[in-house]
Amino acid sequence: MPLYESEITRFLAELKSARPHVADGQRKGRALLWDRPQDPDTLRRNRESRLRQPAYVYYPKDYT
């Protein structure tokens, strides 16, 4: 048993025990948005096409 448990941790634990279908919904949502097969070629092309961010982005460059 942990020494300290925050109110939000207790709330989430009680919510998940009272409504077990919430965890299923979380898994389905994660699968929908995050757990997708990745194409290595697309990942490589995206990585190679990135532009480097300047050190200080709020300072305007003088293009003249």
VMD Tcl script that draws the C-alpha trace (Angstrom):
set ca {
  {0.00 0.00 0.00}
  {1.45 3.39 -0.97}
  {2.13 5.92 1.73}
  {0.37 8.69 -0.15}
  {-2.40 8.41 -2.67}
  {-3.74 11.58 -4.26}
  {-7.42 12.35 -4.54}
  {-7.35 11.96 -8.30}
  {-5.70 8.53 -8.00}
  {-8.38 7.42 -5.57}
  {-11.09 8.88 -7.79}
  {-9.81 7.03 -10.86}
  {-9.48 3.75 -8.97}
  {-13.06 4.07 -7.66}
  {-14.35 5.04 -11.10}
  {-12.71 2.05 -12.77}
  {-13.99 -0.34 -10.11}
  {-17.53 1.06 -10.30}
  {-17.56 1.17 -14.12}
  {-15.30 -1.55 -15.56}
  {-16.34 -0.68 -19.14}
  {-14.35 2.58 -18.87}
  {-11.06 0.66 -19.24}
  {-12.39 -1.04 -22.40}
  {-13.29 2.34 -23.84}
  {-9.80 3.64 -23.06}
  {-8.21 0.68 -24.85}
  {-10.47 1.13 -27.88}
  {-9.66 4.84 -28.03}
  {-5.95 4.18 -27.79}
  {-6.13 1.58 -30.54}
  {-8.08 4.01 -32.71}
  {-5.61 6.87 -32.35}
  {-2.19 5.50 -31.37}
  {-1.74 1.76 -31.85}
  {-1.42 1.68 -35.62}
  {1.05 -0.19 -37.79}
  {3.89 2.05 -38.93}
  {5.33 2.10 -42.43}
  {9.16 2.29 -42.11}
  {9.52 4.03 -45.48}
  {7.06 6.78 -44.52}
  {8.75 7.25 -41.15}
  {12.16 7.55 -42.84}
  {10.88 10.07 -45.42}
  {9.20 12.15 -42.71}
  {12.38 12.16 -40.63}
  {14.52 13.19 -43.61}
  {12.17 15.98 -44.68}
  {12.13 17.78 -41.33}
  {13.65 21.24 -41.22}
  {15.87 22.25 -38.35}
  {14.29 24.74 -36.01}
  {16.34 27.91 -35.46}
  {17.81 28.46 -32.02}
  {15.54 31.40 -31.24}
  {12.31 31.14 -33.21}
  {10.85 34.51 -32.18}
  {13.72 36.57 -33.58}
  {12.96 37.55 -37.18}
  {15.55 36.61 -39.76}
  {16.87 39.31 -42.04}
  {16.38 37.91 -45.54}
  {17.65 41.04 -47.35}
}
mol new
graphics top color blue
foreach p $ca { graphics top sphere $p radius 0.5 }
foreach p [lrange $ca 0 end-1] q [lrange $ca 1 end] { graphics top cylinder $p $q radius 0.2 }
display resetview
